[in-house]
Amino acid sequence: MKKIHLLFKFSCLALLVFGLRPSLMAQKDTIPPTIVITDPDTNCIQIGSIWVMRAPIITDNQSDSNSITVKFTWGQSNGAVNSSVRATYILTIEATDSNGNKATRVVNYKVDDCMPPIINLNTSDTVCVVVRTPYNSVPPTATDNFYPPSQVSLTKIAGIVDTNIKGLYAEVFEAIDGSGNKTTKTRYVLVADYCGPIAALNLLHWTPVNIYPNPALDYISIDLTNLNTSEPLTVKLIAMDGKEIFASVLVQHLQINVTDFSNGVYSIVVTGGNKIFNKVIVIQH
């Protein structure tokens, strides 16, 4: 009888430990470490530069975060990054915690020319021409830090100046080098009754004028909350052929619906008193 009683007590104790208290049993960690790349996943490294890889940040959710094994493997085709040789170098980072959970990240490092060309307008940024007189657009030039001029394309992507109609026009030039780096620069052309000191005064820019977004999808917002003026202002949206497609009085804030306007490059002109603000904006649906 005593043996039966002892067996019963042992059975109850076993049930209590193993059946009713599962939390006492160890839980296995199944979550892999986290690898945070401090460089972007795809990097452009300027050829000929001195490059040092920034170490990734590796963390783990469990107490074994200090027991992570990290393995770096460079692609067999090009090996580790050589900043003097143009190529794409592939690095695989593998992190394994003490429970065998594994995480992998792949980073691509591209050694190439990463810098865009520089466009010289060979004029001031804004020029003036008297209405109904010929306008000769001065050809710009482009230089690049890596490619010779023969490997840099330079084109005029927008801008038709009609000197028969007074207004502000924009000539937009684009340069692309042999690696596909692209830059644009705009020359503004003011067609006015007179070109001289007064015209130069009219070309003052107002930095507090905020126009966004650029490129614009559905709306263009114009914000003057930082501009301290009581002058009556007007805003015009001008296509690159010089046609005025929108005009309105501007107070502090204005939103223009551009959903019906064609994709392309436009000039926004805000005027008041003897000042003018202009900005080139792209509409892209």
N, C-alpha and C positions, 0 to 999 in steps of 0.2 A: 504494500500500500504506500509505503514511504517512497519507494522507487517511482511509483506512478505519479505521486505528488511532485517529486523533483522534476520528472519529465515534463509535467504540465507547466511548471514554473519556467523551465528552460524554453519551452515552445512559445510561451507568452512573451518572454524577453526577446527571443529571435524575431517574433512578429512585430514587436514594438520597434526594434532597430531597423530591420530590413523591409518591413511592410508598411509601417505607419510613419516612418521618418526617412523618406527618400532624399530629403535635403541634406542628410548627413553624408550621402554618397557623392563623390567628386563628379563635377560636371566637366565634360571634355570641351576644350576650346576648339571651335570649328571656323572661327572668323580669321581670314588672312590679314596680314599687315597692310597698312596703307602707305603708298608711295606717292609723295608730292614732288613734282618736278619744278624746281625753281626757275629753270629756263622753259620757254614755250616748247610744246611737243615738236614743233618744226622750227628750226633756227637758221638764220642766215648769218654766216660768219664772213666778215670782210676779208677777201683774199689778201695775204701778206701781212695781216694783223697778228698781234700777240693774243692768243686765246687761252683762257683757263676755264675749265668746266666748273660750274657751280654744283656743289654736292646736293643730291636729293635729300628731302626730309622723310624719314621712314619712322612710322609709329605703329603701335599695336594696342589692341583693346585689353589685353590681359597683363598679368604681372610679369610675363616673360618678355616685355617690351625691350628689356636690356639684353635679351638673348636672341637677337635676330641676326641671321646670317645673310649677308648681302653679296651678290655676285654680279659683276659687270662683264658683259660679253660684247665685243665689237664685231660687226659684220665681217665675214671672211674676205669679201671682195676688195674692200678698201682699208680695212683695219681701223685703228684709232684716228682721230682727227689730225690732219696735217694742214694747217692753215695756209700753206704755200702751194697746195695742189687743189685745183678745182674738182670737186667731187661731192657726192652725198655719202655721209658716214652714218651708219646705223648702230645705235647702242641699245642693247637689251639689259634692263635692270631687273634682277630677280631677288626677292626678299622672302626668306623662310623663317617662321618663328619656331620655338622649341617644341611645338606640338605638330610640326610638319605642315602647317598651313602656308601656302605659297601665293605670292602676288607678283605680277609681271607688268612692266611698262616698257614701251619701245619709244625711243627718241631719235628723230632724224636731224642731223646736223649737216647743213649745206654750206660748203665753202664756195663763195662766188663773189662777184661784185654786187654789193648790197646798196650802194649809194646811187640816187637818181642823178641825171644830168642837171646842169645849171643853164637856164635860158637867159641870155642878155638881149633885151629888147632893142638895144642900140638907140633908144630914145628915152625920154622920161616916161614914167608909168602912165601919165595922162598928157595928151597933146591936144592942141586946139587948132581948128581949121575954120576959116570964115565961110559962112553959108554961101552956096552956089559958086564955090571955087574948087578946083581939083584937089583931091587928096591922094597923096602917094604914100602907101603903106611901106614903111622901112622894114626890110627883112630882118628878123632877129637872127642870132647865132646861138649855138649850143655847144657847151664843152662838157667833158666827162672826166672823172678822176681815173678811169681805167681804160676806156675805149677811145680810139682815134675818131676824129670827126666823120670818117667814112662809115663808121659803125654806129652812128647816132642819127636816127631819123628825126626830122623837125618839120612839123606840118601845122597849118592853120586849120583848126577844127571848127571855128565859129567866128562870125563877125563880118558883116557887110555894112560899110559906111555909106550912107546916102547924104551927100553934102547939100542936097536940095531941101532937106528937112532938118530943122534945128532939133538938137537933142543930144543925148549922151549915148554913145555906142561902145561896144566892147569887142576887141579882137582877142581871141583866145588861141594861144599856141601850145602845142604839145610836143615834148621831146621824149623819145624812148631809146634806151641804149641796148647793147647786144644781149644783156641779161634780162631785158624786159622791165627794168626800172623806169618809171614814168614820172614826169613832172609837167605841170602846166603853168603858164603865166599869162596875165591879161594886160593888154594896153587899152586904156580908155581914150576915146576920141570924142571931144566936145565940139559939136558943130554949132557955132554961135554967130551973132551979128558982128562981134568984135573979139579979137584975140589980143590980149595985152594984160596989164596989171589988174584990171577989173575982172577979166576972165580968170586970171590966176586966183583971185580972191574967191571966186565962185567955186573953185575946186577943193575948198577946205573939206576935210572929212570929219564927221562926227563919230567919235569912237563909242559913245554910249548907245548908239543904235544897234540893237541886237536882232538879227534876222536868222531864223532857224525853222525847220531842220534843213540841212543841205548835204545830200540831195533831198528834195521834197517829194513825197508820195501823193498825199491828198491835200495838204494844207501848207501854207507858208505863214508863219507868225512873225510880226514885226512889233518889237517892244521898245517903247521910249521911256520907260519908268525911270531910267537913270539920266535922262536928258532934261535939264532944267531950262525950259524955254516956254514962253507964252505965245510964240509966233505961230500963225496958221501954217500947217504943214500939209504937203500933198505927197502921195506915193504913186509911182507908176511902175508897171511891169512891162519891159520892152523886150521884144524878141530880137535875135541877133541880126535880123534883116532890117532892124530899125523901126518896126511896126509896134505901136503902142497897143497892148492887148488888155490892159487894165489900168484904171485910174480911180483914186478915191482920196477923200480928206482923211488925214491921220491925226488922231488925238494922242492917246497914250499907248493903245494896243490895237492892233488890227490883224485879223486872220483872213487870208485869201484862199478861197477854194480853187484848187488848180486841177481838179479831177478831169475837167474837160479840155485842159491844155495839152498840147502834144509834148512828148518827151523831147528834151533838148536843153540848150544853155540859154539863160535869160539874164537880163540886167534889171535889178531893182533900184530905182532912183527915188530918194526922199529929198524934197527940197523945201526950203523955208527961208525967207529973207534973202540974205546974200550967201547962204551956205547950201551945199549939196552933198549928199551921202549916196554912194553907189556901191553895189555889191553884185558880183556874178553868182548866180545860183543855178543849180541843175534840177530839172523836173524829171523824175524817173519813176514811172508807174510799175 
